[in-house]
Amino acid sequence: MPIHSKIQHREKLAEILSPLRKEGKILVFTNGCFDLLHVGHVRYLRAARKQGDLLVLGLNSDASVRALKGEKRPLIPQEQRAEVLAALACVDYITFFDEKDPLRLIQTVKPHVLVKGADWAEADIIGGDFVKSLGGRVERISVVPGASTSGIIEGILERYQS
């Protein structure tokens, strides 16, 4: 699939997913900022994709990232982050969300499986109750120790500050 056809608006994505769901495809959803893609992200996304037939990635918009991480983030604009993520074979579709959390997007996608990192307590995973109410499940994926965007930024600052 061409990279840019993986990046869809929320409404169009819902239209694309509807017949796939009817075919019996297992839809997996995860979300995040994915600023400065690193090995932890790649391993996480590959493991998430193994939970079903299609991986849908809710990508925090630039405004959403700023609301969560502060005015200095994101480092990479949303269109560029999406293009890099769409180049990964494990990612089937990407859509942006402006909200601080992905609940409305999860309610639109209606995934069979909701995936977050194991650093999240299951009770704190936004949308988990909704997915379970539809008969779906929540999966927590192990994180790679020491692989974090914030850690990378801190390391760069330590090395290059005069």
VENDACOR-V602335 format. One record per residue. PHI is phi in whole degrees, 0 to 359 (NA if undefined). Layout:
PHI / PHI
This chain:
NA / 300 / 306 / 290 / 282 / 282 / 265 / 229 / 289 / 309 / 294 / 295 / 300 / 300 / 295 / 293 / 285 / 306 / 292 / 294 / 298 / 295 / 285 / 95 / 293 / 270 / 267 / 249 / 232 / 216 / 211 / 167 / 276 / 50 / 274 / 58 / 305 / 221 / 302 / 298 / 296 / 297 / 297 / 297 / 294 / 295 / 292 / 297 / 298 / 290 / 279 / 190 / 265 / 221 / 251 / 255 / 249 / 273 / 257 / 301 / 293 / 302 / 298 / 294 / 298 / 301 / 297 / 273 / 252 / 106 / 295 / 277 / 240 / 282 / 280 / 247 / 298 / 303 / 296 / 289 / 300 / 296 / 295 / 296 / 294 / 293 / 287 / 281 / 297 / 283 / 261 / 268 / 216 / 228 / 218 / 271 / 221 / 269 / 291 / 291 / 227 / 269 / 304 / 300 / 293 / 300 / 294 / 284 / 288 / 52 / 290 / 280 / 227 / 250 / 242 / 220 / 289 / 293 / 284 / 264 / 288 / 304 / 295 / 265 / 282 / 296 / 92 / 300 / 297 / 297 / 298 / 295 / 294 / 269 / 92 / 272 / 220 / 248 / 240 / 249 / 256 / 301 / 263 / 275 / 304 / 80 / 256 / 213 / 298 / 300 / 296 / 297 / 298 / 300 / 296 / 297 / 299 / 297 / 287 / 249 / 284 / 274
